[in-house]
Amino acid sequence: MRKIAFFDLDGTLCSGGDLHVSLEIKQAFQSMRENEIEPVIATGRSFYEVHSIY
């Protein structure tokens, strides 16, 4: 069975109004992938605003 975890971008993964994801969150996402869980960012922002942060 495939496992997927959805995360909100603004106010959850990014705080303070900028589009910066911390190193800790990136490491947590990598750990999830290693454990066969696919992290997915859910946002109302356009692809062009967020594609470089993931």
mmCIF file of the N, C-alpha and C atoms, coordinates in Angstrom:
data_MODEL
# 
_entry.id   MODEL 
# 
loop_
_atom_site.group_PDB 
_atom_site.id 
_atom_site.type_symbol 
_atom_site.label_atom_id 
_atom_site.label_alt_id 
_atom_site.label_comp_id 
_atom_site.label_asym_id 
_atom_site.label_entity_id 
_atom_site.label_seq_id 
_atom_site.pdbx_PDB_ins_code 
_atom_site.Cartn_x 
_atom_site.Cartn_y 
_atom_site.Cartn_z 
_atom_site.occupancy 
_atom_site.B_iso_or_equiv 
_atom_site.pdbx_formal_charge 
_atom_site.auth_seq_id 
_atom_site.auth_comp_id 
_atom_site.auth_asym_id 
_atom_site.auth_atom_id 
_atom_site.pdbx_PDB_model_num 
ATOM 1   N N  . MET A 1 1  ? 0.845  -1.170 0.000   1.00 0.00 ? 1  MET A N  1 
ATOM 2   C CA . MET A 1 1  ? 0.000  0.000  0.000   1.00 0.00 ? 1  MET A CA 1 
ATOM 3   C C  . MET A 1 1  ? 0.897  1.242  0.000   1.00 0.00 ? 1  MET A C  1 
ATOM 4   N N  . ARG A 1 2  ? 0.576  2.182  -0.833  1.00 0.00 ? 2  ARG A N  1 
ATOM 5   C CA . ARG A 1 2  ? 1.333  3.423  -0.927  1.00 0.00 ? 2  ARG A CA 1 
ATOM 6   C C  . ARG A 1 2  ? 0.899  4.381  0.171   1.00 0.00 ? 2  ARG A C  1 
ATOM 7   N N  . LYS A 1 3  ? 1.872  5.020  0.812   1.00 0.00 ? 3  LYS A N  1 
ATOM 8   C CA . LYS A 1 3  ? 1.584  5.984  1.872   1.00 0.00 ? 3  LYS A CA 1 
ATOM 9   C C  . LYS A 1 3  ? 1.979  7.371  1.404   1.00 0.00 ? 3  LYS A C  1 
ATOM 10  N N  . ILE A 1 4  ? 1.085  8.322  1.638   1.00 0.00 ? 4  ILE A N  1 
ATOM 11  C CA . ILE A 1 4  ? 1.303  9.709  1.239   1.00 0.00 ? 4  ILE A CA 1 
ATOM 12  C C  . ILE A 1 4  ? 0.964  10.599 2.429   1.00 0.00 ? 4  ILE A C  1 
ATOM 13  N N  . ALA A 1 5  ? 1.796  11.595 2.685   1.00 0.00 ? 5  ALA A N  1 
ATOM 14  C CA . ALA A 1 5  ? 1.529  12.578 3.738   1.00 0.00 ? 5  ALA A CA 1 
ATOM 15  C C  . ALA A 1 5  ? 1.450  13.958 3.096   1.00 0.00 ? 5  ALA A C  1 
ATOM 16  N N  . PHE A 1 6  ? 0.371  14.664 3.357   1.00 0.00 ? 6  PHE A N  1 
ATOM 17  C CA . PHE A 1 6  ? 0.162  15.993 2.793   1.00 0.00 ? 6  PHE A CA 1 
ATOM 18  C C  . PHE A 1 6  ? 0.479  17.054 3.846   1.00 0.00 ? 6  PHE A C  1 
ATOM 19  N N  . PHE A 1 7  ? 1.159  18.123 3.407   1.00 0.00 ? 7  PHE A N  1 
ATOM 20  C CA . PHE A 1 7  ? 1.533  19.212 4.294   1.00 0.00 ? 7  PHE A CA 1 
ATOM 21  C C  . PHE A 1 7  ? 1.147  20.541 3.667   1.00 0.00 ? 7  PHE A C  1 
ATOM 22  N N  . ASP A 1 8  ? 0.572  21.410 4.490   1.00 0.00 ? 8  ASP A N  1 
ATOM 23  C CA . ASP A 1 8  ? 0.275  22.773 4.060   1.00 0.00 ? 8  ASP A CA 1 
ATOM 24  C C  . ASP A 1 8  ? 1.591  23.551 4.002   1.00 0.00 ? 8  ASP A C  1 
ATOM 25  N N  . LEU A 1 9  ? 1.702  24.443 3.068   1.00 0.00 ? 9  LEU A N  1 
ATOM 26  C CA . LEU A 1 9  ? 2.927  25.205 2.901   1.00 0.00 ? 9  LEU A CA 1 
ATOM 27  C C  . LEU A 1 9  ? 2.962  26.422 3.829   1.00 0.00 ? 9  LEU A C  1 
ATOM 28  N N  . ASP A 1 10 ? 2.024  27.321 3.660   1.00 0.00 ? 10 ASP A N  1 
ATOM 29  C CA . ASP A 1 10 ? 2.027  28.583 4.414   1.00 0.00 ? 10 ASP A CA 1 
ATOM 30  C C  . ASP A 1 10 ? 1.584  28.359 5.858   1.00 0.00 ? 10 ASP A C  1 
ATOM 31  N N  . GLY A 1 11 ? 2.439  28.772 6.790   1.00 0.00 ? 11 GLY A N  1 
ATOM 32  C CA . GLY A 1 11 ? 2.112  28.659 8.198   1.00 0.00 ? 11 GLY A CA 1 
ATOM 33  C C  . GLY A 1 11 ? 2.429  27.297 8.806   1.00 0.00 ? 11 GLY A C  1 
ATOM 34  N N  . THR A 1 12 ? 2.740  26.313 7.986   1.00 0.00 ? 12 THR A N  1 
ATOM 35  C CA . THR A 1 12 ? 3.089  24.987 8.485   1.00 0.00 ? 12 THR A CA 1 
ATOM 36  C C  . THR A 1 12 ? 4.542  24.679 8.139   1.00 0.00 ? 12 THR A C  1 
ATOM 37  N N  . LEU A 1 13 ? 4.851  24.569 6.869   1.00 0.00 ? 13 LEU A N  1 
ATOM 38  C CA . LEU A 1 13 ? 6.235  24.317 6.451   1.00 0.00 ? 13 LEU A CA 1 
ATOM 39  C C  . LEU A 1 13 ? 7.041  25.606 6.348   1.00 0.00 ? 13 LEU A C  1 
ATOM 40  N N  . CYS A 1 14 ? 6.376  26.692 6.037   1.00 0.00 ? 14 CYS A N  1 
ATOM 41  C CA . CYS A 1 14 ? 7.034  27.999 5.928   1.00 0.00 ? 14 CYS A CA 1 
ATOM 42  C C  . CYS A 1 14 ? 6.366  28.953 6.915   1.00 0.00 ? 14 CYS A C  1 
ATOM 43  N N  . SER A 1 15 ? 7.167  29.724 7.592   1.00 0.00 ? 15 SER A N  1 
ATOM 44  C CA . SER A 1 15 ? 6.603  30.705 8.511   1.00 0.00 ? 15 SER A CA 1 
ATOM 45  C C  . SER A 1 15 ? 7.242  32.057 8.264   1.00 0.00 ? 15 SER A C  1 
ATOM 46  N N  . GLY A 1 16 ? 6.592  33.085 8.711   1.00 0.00 ? 16 GLY A N  1 
ATOM 47  C CA . GLY A 1 16 ? 7.138  34.427 8.554   1.00 0.00 ? 16 GLY A CA 1 
ATOM 48  C C  . GLY A 1 16 ? 6.893  35.038 7.190   1.00 0.00 ? 16 GLY A C  1 
ATOM 49  N N  . GLY A 1 17 ? 6.075  34.407 6.369   1.00 0.00 ? 17 GLY A N  1 
ATOM 50  C CA . GLY A 1 17 ? 5.724  34.972 5.077   1.00 0.00 ? 17 GLY A CA 1 
ATOM 51  C C  . GLY A 1 17 ? 6.666  34.653 3.934   1.00 0.00 ? 17 GLY A C  1 
ATOM 52  N N  . ASP A 1 18 ? 7.826  34.063 4.232   1.00 0.00 ? 18 ASP A N  1 
ATOM 53  C CA . ASP A 1 18 ? 8.729  33.732 3.124   1.00 0.00 ? 18 ASP A CA 1 
ATOM 54  C C  . ASP A 1 18 ? 8.512  32.280 2.686   1.00 0.00 ? 18 ASP A C  1 
ATOM 55  N N  . LEU A 1 19 ? 9.044  31.941 1.545   1.00 0.00 ? 19 LEU A N  1 
ATOM 56  C CA . LEU A 1 19 ? 8.906  30.584 1.012   1.00 0.00 ? 19 LEU A CA 1 
ATOM 57  C C  . LEU A 1 19 ? 10.201 29.815 1.209   1.00 0.00 ? 19 LEU A C  1 
ATOM 58  N N  . HIS A 1 20 ? 10.613 29.704 2.464   1.00 0.00 ? 20 HIS A N  1 
ATOM 59  C CA . HIS A 1 20 ? 11.836 28.997 2.791   1.00 0.00 ? 20 HIS A CA 1 
ATOM 60  C C  . HIS A 1 20 ? 11.489 27.804 3.683   1.00 0.00 ? 20 HIS A C  1 
ATOM 61  N N  . VAL A 1 21 ? 11.916 26.606 3.257   1.00 0.00 ? 21 VAL A N  1 
ATOM 62  C CA . VAL A 1 21 ? 11.727 25.398 4.044   1.00 0.00 ? 21 VAL A CA 1 
ATOM 63  C C  . VAL A 1 21 ? 13.051 25.093 4.734   1.00 0.00 ? 21 VAL A C  1 
ATOM 64  N N  . SER A 1 22 ? 13.001 24.874 6.025   1.00 0.00 ? 22 SER A N  1 
ATOM 65  C CA . SER A 1 22 ? 14.228 24.664 6.796   1.00 0.00 ? 22 SER A CA 1 
ATOM 66  C C  . SER A 1 22 ? 14.904 23.340 6.430   1.00 0.00 ? 22 SER A C  1 
ATOM 67  N N  . LEU A 1 23 ? 16.174 23.267 6.762   1.00 0.00 ? 23 LEU A N  1 
ATOM 68  C CA . LEU A 1 23 ? 16.940 22.050 6.536   1.00 0.00 ? 23 LEU A CA 1 
ATOM 69  C C  . LEU A 1 23 ? 16.328 20.874 7.295   1.00 0.00 ? 23 LEU A C  1 
ATOM 70  N N  . GLU A 1 24 ? 15.824 21.119 8.489   1.00 0.00 ? 24 GLU A N  1 
ATOM 71  C CA . GLU A 1 24 ? 15.214 20.054 9.279   1.00 0.00 ? 24 GLU A CA 1 
ATOM 72  C C  . GLU A 1 24 ? 14.008 19.446 8.579   1.00 0.00 ? 24 GLU A C  1 
ATOM 73  N N  . ILE A 1 25 ? 13.205 20.293 7.956   1.00 0.00 ? 25 ILE A N  1 
ATOM 74  C CA . ILE A 1 25 ? 12.033 19.791 7.227   1.00 0.00 ? 25 ILE A CA 1 
ATOM 75  C C  . ILE A 1 25 ? 12.471 19.001 6.005   1.00 0.00 ? 25 ILE A C  1 
ATOM 76  N N  . LYS A 1 26 ? 13.478 19.500 5.290   1.00 0.00 ? 26 LYS A N  1 
ATOM 77  C CA . LYS A 1 26 ? 13.989 18.761 4.133   1.00 0.00 ? 26 LYS A CA 1 
ATOM 78  C C  . LYS A 1 26 ? 14.530 17.403 4.552   1.00 0.00 ? 26 LYS A C  1 
ATOM 79  N N  . GLN A 1 27 ? 15.221 17.348 5.683   1.00 0.00 ? 27 GLN A N  1 
ATOM 80  C CA . GLN A 1 27 ? 15.733 16.073 6.187   1.00 0.00 ? 27 GLN A CA 1 
ATOM 81  C C  . GLN A 1 27 ? 14.593 15.146 6.601   1.00 0.00 ? 27 GLN A C  1 
ATOM 82  N N  . ALA A 1 28 ? 13.550 15.705 7.195   1.00 0.00 ? 28 ALA A N  1 
ATOM 83  C CA . ALA A 1 28 ? 12.391 14.897 7.570   1.00 0.00 ? 28 ALA A CA 1 
ATOM 84  C C  . ALA A 1 28 ? 11.714 14.323 6.331   1.00 0.00 ? 28 ALA A C  1 
ATOM 85  N N  . PHE A 1 29 ? 11.609 15.127 5.273   1.00 0.00 ? 29 PHE A N  1 
ATOM 86  C CA . PHE A 1 29 ? 11.031 14.623 4.020   1.00 0.00 ? 29 PHE A CA 1 
ATOM 87  C C  . PHE A 1 29 ? 11.875 13.490 3.454   1.00 0.00 ? 29 PHE A C  1 
ATOM 88  N N  . GLN A 1 30 ? 13.194 13.620 3.515   1.00 0.00 ? 30 GLN A N  1 
ATOM 89  C CA . GLN A 1 30 ? 14.065 12.562 3.020   1.00 0.00 ? 30 GLN A CA 1 
ATOM 90  C C  . GLN A 1 30 ? 13.879 11.289 3.840   1.00 0.00 ? 30 GLN A C  1 
ATOM 91  N N  . SER A 1 31 ? 13.766 11.431 5.130   1.00 0.00 ? 31 SER A N  1 
ATOM 92  C CA . SER A 1 31 ? 13.541 10.282 6.002   1.00 0.00 ? 31 SER A CA 1 
ATOM 93  C C  . SER A 1 31 ? 12.211 9.606  5.671   1.00 0.00 ? 31 SER A C  1 
ATOM 94  N N  . MET A 1 32 ? 11.190 10.407 5.396   1.00 0.00 ? 32 MET A N  1 
ATOM 95  C CA . MET A 1 32 ? 9.892  9.845  5.017   1.00 0.00 ? 32 MET A CA 1 
ATOM 96  C C  . MET A 1 32 ? 10.024 9.037  3.731   1.00 0.00 ? 32 MET A C  1 
ATOM 97  N N  . ARG A 1 33 ? 10.728 9.587  2.744   1.00 0.00 ? 33 ARG A N  1 
ATOM 98  C CA . ARG A 1 33 ? 10.915 8.866  1.473   1.00 0.00 ? 33 ARG A CA 1 
ATOM 99  C C  . ARG A 1 33 ? 11.643 7.546  1.694   1.00 0.00 ? 33 ARG A C  1 
ATOM 100 N N  . GLU A 1 34 ? 12.652 7.565  2.572   1.00 0.00 ? 34 GLU A N  1 
ATOM 101 C CA . GLU A 1 34 ? 13.398 6.343  2.872   1.00 0.00 ? 34 GLU A CA 1 
ATOM 102 C C  . GLU A 1 34 ? 12.521 5.288  3.534   1.00 0.00 ? 34 GLU A C  1 
ATOM 103 N N  . ASN A 1 35 ? 11.444 5.747  4.190   1.00 0.00 ? 35 ASN A N  1 
ATOM 104 C CA . ASN A 1 35 ? 10.495 4.841  4.832   1.00 0.00 ? 35 ASN A CA 1 
ATOM 105 C C  . ASN A 1 35 ? 9.240  4.627  3.988   1.00 0.00 ? 35 ASN A C  1 
ATOM 106 N N  . GLU A 1 36 ? 9.373  4.916  2.684   1.00 0.00 ? 36 GLU A N  1 
ATOM 107 C CA . GLU A 1 36 ? 8.322  4.686  1.686   1.00 0.00 ? 36 GLU A CA 1 
ATOM 108 C C  . GLU A 1 36 ? 7.048  5.482  1.952   1.00 0.00 ? 36 GLU A C  1 
ATOM 109 N N  . ILE A 1 37 ? 7.239  6.702  2.454   1.00 0.00 ? 37 ILE A N  1 
ATOM 110 C CA . ILE A 1 37 ? 6.133  7.647  2.619   1.00 0.00 ? 37 ILE A CA 1 
ATOM 111 C C  . ILE A 1 37 ? 6.446  8.841  1.736   1.00 0.00 ? 37 ILE A C  1 
ATOM 112 N N  . GLU A 1 38 ? 5.532  9.181  0.847   1.00 0.00 ? 38 GLU A N  1 
ATOM 113 C CA . GLU A 1 38 ? 5.759  10.288 -0.081  1.00 0.00 ? 38 GLU A CA 1 
ATOM 114 C C  . GLU A 1 38 ? 5.193  11.573 0.500   1.00 0.00 ? 38 GLU A C  1 
ATOM 115 N N  . PRO A 1 39 ? 6.048  12.549 0.867   1.00 0.00 ? 39 PRO A N  1 
ATOM 116 C CA . PRO A 1 39 ? 5.539  13.836 1.339   1.00 0.00 ? 39 PRO A CA 1 
ATOM 117 C C  . PRO A 1 39 ? 5.075  14.690 0.162   1.00 0.00 ? 39 PRO A C  1 
ATOM 118 N N  . VAL A 1 40 ? 3.921  15.301 0.323   1.00 0.00 ? 40 VAL A N  1 
ATOM 119 C CA . VAL A 1 40 ? 3.340  16.124 -0.740  1.00 0.00 ? 40 VAL A CA 1 
ATOM 120 C C  . VAL A 1 40 ? 2.969  17.481 -0.151  1.00 0.00 ? 40 VAL A C  1 
ATOM 121 N N  . ILE A 1 41 ? 3.360  18.542 -0.841  1.00 0.00 ? 41 ILE A N  1 
ATOM 122 C CA . ILE A 1 41 ? 3.009  19.892 -0.412  1.00 0.00 ? 41 ILE A CA 1 
ATOM 123 C C  . ILE A 1 41 ? 1.656  20.260 -1.005  1.00 0.00 ? 41 ILE A C  1 
ATOM 124 N N  . ALA A 1 42 ? 0.736  20.674 -0.137  1.00 0.00 ? 42 ALA A N  1 
ATOM 125 C CA . ALA A 1 42 ? -0.585 21.144 -0.567  1.00 0.00 ? 42 ALA A CA 1 
ATOM 126 C C  . ALA A 1 42 ? -0.620 22.652 -0.380  1.00 0.00 ? 42 ALA A C  1 
ATOM 127 N N  . THR A 1 43 ? -0.869 23.375 -1.462  1.00 0.00 ? 43 THR A N  1 
ATOM 128 C CA . THR A 1 43 ? -0.880 24.836 -1.382  1.00 0.00 ? 43 THR A CA 1 
ATOM 129 C C  . THR A 1 43 ? -1.781 25.418 -2.460  1.00 0.00 ? 43 THR A C  1 
ATOM 130 N N  . GLY A 1 44 ? -2.232 26.606 -2.200  1.00 0.00 ? 44 GLY A N  1 
ATOM 131 C CA . GLY A 1 44 ? -2.994 27.346 -3.196  1.00 0.00 ? 44 GLY A CA 1 
ATOM 132 C C  . GLY A 1 44 ? -2.102 28.178 -4.103  1.00 0.00 ? 44 GLY A C  1 
ATOM 133 N N  . ARG A 1 45 ? -0.811 28.176 -3.811  1.00 0.00 ? 45 ARG A N  1 
ATOM 134 C CA . ARG A 1 45 ? 0.144  28.930 -4.628  1.00 0.00 ? 45 ARG A CA 1 
ATOM 135 C C  . ARG A 1 45 ? 0.371  28.230 -5.961  1.00 0.00 ? 45 ARG A C  1 
ATOM 136 N N  . SER A 1 46 ? 0.836  28.991 -6.925  1.00 0.00 ? 46 SER A N  1 
ATOM 137 C CA . SER A 1 46 ? 1.096  28.413 -8.244  1.00 0.00 ? 46 SER A CA 1 
ATOM 138 C C  . SER A 1 46 ? 2.383  27.586 -8.226  1.00 0.00 ? 46 SER A C  1 
ATOM 139 N N  . PHE A 1 47 ? 2.499  26.666 -9.166  1.00 0.00 ? 47 PHE A N  1 
ATOM 140 C CA . PHE A 1 47 ? 3.679  25.828 -9.308  1.00 0.00 ? 47 PHE A CA 1 
ATOM 141 C C  . PHE A 1 47 ? 4.939  26.674 -9.427  1.00 0.00 ? 47 PHE A C  1 
ATOM 142 N N  . TYR A 1 48 ? 4.846  27.765 -10.162 1.00 0.00 ? 48 TYR A N  1 
ATOM 143 C CA . TYR A 1 48 ? 6.020  28.613 -10.409 1.00 0.00 ? 48 TYR A CA 1 
ATOM 144 C C  . TYR A 1 48 ? 6.501  29.314 -9.139  1.00 0.00 ? 48 TYR A C  1 
ATOM 145 N N  . GLU A 1 49 ? 5.622  29.495 -8.156  1.00 0.00 ? 49 GLU A N  1 
ATOM 146 C CA . GLU A 1 49 ? 6.038  30.106 -6.904  1.00 0.00 ? 49 GLU A CA 1 
ATOM 147 C C  . GLU A 1 49 ? 6.758  29.122 -5.989  1.00 0.00 ? 49 GLU A C  1 
ATOM 148 N N  . VAL A 1 50 ? 6.451  27.835 -6.118  1.00 0.00 ? 50 VAL A N  1 
ATOM 149 C CA . VAL A 1 50 ? 6.933  26.875 -5.114  1.00 0.00 ? 50 VAL A CA 1 
ATOM 150 C C  . VAL A 1 50 ? 7.842  25.761 -5.657  1.00 0.00 ? 50 VAL A C  1 
ATOM 151 N N  . HIS A 1 51 ? 8.001  25.644 -6.951  1.00 0.00 ? 51 HIS A N  1 
ATOM 152 C CA . HIS A 1 51 ? 8.731  24.485 -7.490  1.00 0.00 ? 51 HIS A CA 1 
ATOM 153 C C  . HIS A 1 51 ? 10.177 24.397 -7.002  1.00 0.00 ? 51 HIS A C  1 
ATOM 154 N N  . SER A 1 52 ? 10.801 25.502 -6.685  1.00 0.00 ? 52 SER A N  1 
ATOM 155 C CA . SER A 1 52 ? 12.206 25.460 -6.289  1.00 0.00 ? 52 SER A CA 1 
ATOM 156 C C  . SER A 1 52 ? 12.420 25.110 -4.821  1.00 0.00 ? 52 SER A C  1 
ATOM 157 N N  . ILE A 1 53 ? 11.372 25.095 -3.995  1.00 0.00 ? 53 ILE A N  1 
ATOM 158 C CA . ILE A 1 53 ? 11.589 24.833 -2.579  1.00 0.00 ? 53 ILE A CA 1 
ATOM 159 C C  . ILE A 1 53 ? 11.526 23.361 -2.221  1.00 0.00 ? 53 ILE A C  1 
ATOM 160 N N  . TYR A 1 54 ? 11.039 22.539 -3.108  1.00 0.00 ? 54 TYR A N  1 
ATOM 161 C CA . TYR A 1 54 ? 10.848 21.132 -2.754  1.00 0.00 ? 54 TYR A CA 1 
ATOM 162 C C  . TYR A 1 54 ? 12.009 20.295 -3.173  1.00 0.00 ? 54 TYR A C  1 
# 
